Amino acid sequence: MDLKTQLNESLKTAMKSGDMTRKDTLRMALAAIKQVEVDKRVTLADAAVYGQLGMNLADPTAADVMRARAPTTYAWLTAIRD
């Protein structure tokens, strides 16, 4: 199962459980992936998905939002980036 499919499955689970923070975070990540796919007219491979999410760490505002709303995702991205 590729990363995008896993994110979609996690989104469904978050919606069913009512976890608004997780749902919003996953929607933000999926929207960023979709935007790149539309712009480039391609489907992103897992490496590109990691890269797209990692770009949020470069933007201080996005990094602050991610740190506050999705600390686990932020920590994971920081760990794989190093």
PyMOL commands that set and color helices and strands:
alter all, ss='L'
color gray80, all
select helices_A, chain A and resi 3-17+20-40+46-58+60-69+71-81
alter helices_A, ss='H'
color red, helices_A
deselect
rebuild
show_as cartoon
